[in-house]
Amino acid sequence: MSQHVIKPGWFTINVVNRAVAWVTRRGLSVWGSRVLAVRGRKSGEWRRTPVNVLTLEGAQYLVAPRGHVQWTHNMRAAGGGELHLGKRAQTFTAVEVGDDDKPEILRAYLKRWKAEVGVFFKGTGPDATDEELRAIAPKHPVFRITLA
């Protein structure tokens, strides 16, 4: 199976992501938003993108609604990064979650952010069965993060 990626359009890159990142850099979280900083797997340079941090049963997760995008490849190589909110940066380590363990996490993520990211899940919502969520799990990387 080829890796699933939904590339953001011009409006998302140049308006939405920049606006959320701008607000988040000033210390205001938009529904749990942070600016993720992770080192590029080839360049070693810091790469930044806005993300939503999910807290579920005391654990924190990063979910990639658009699929196997650049930050997910970089996260696999780096094994962690930083989450920024305003001037505060939290270092973390990351471990990728296996597909069989994703349904509960994807369900919680969709409950919280379906209005924002639902289109990337092609009609699968928070009320989906575990089997339906397991079927889409390979398309959406999930990382459990542990703050340092």
Salt bridges, closest charged atoms under 4 A:
GLU82 OE1 - HIS84 NE2 2.93
GLU96 OE1 - ARG76 NE 2.78
ASP99 OD1 - LYS102 NZ 2.81
ASP100 OD1 - ARG134 NE 3.88
ASP130 OD1 - ARG107 NH2 2.89
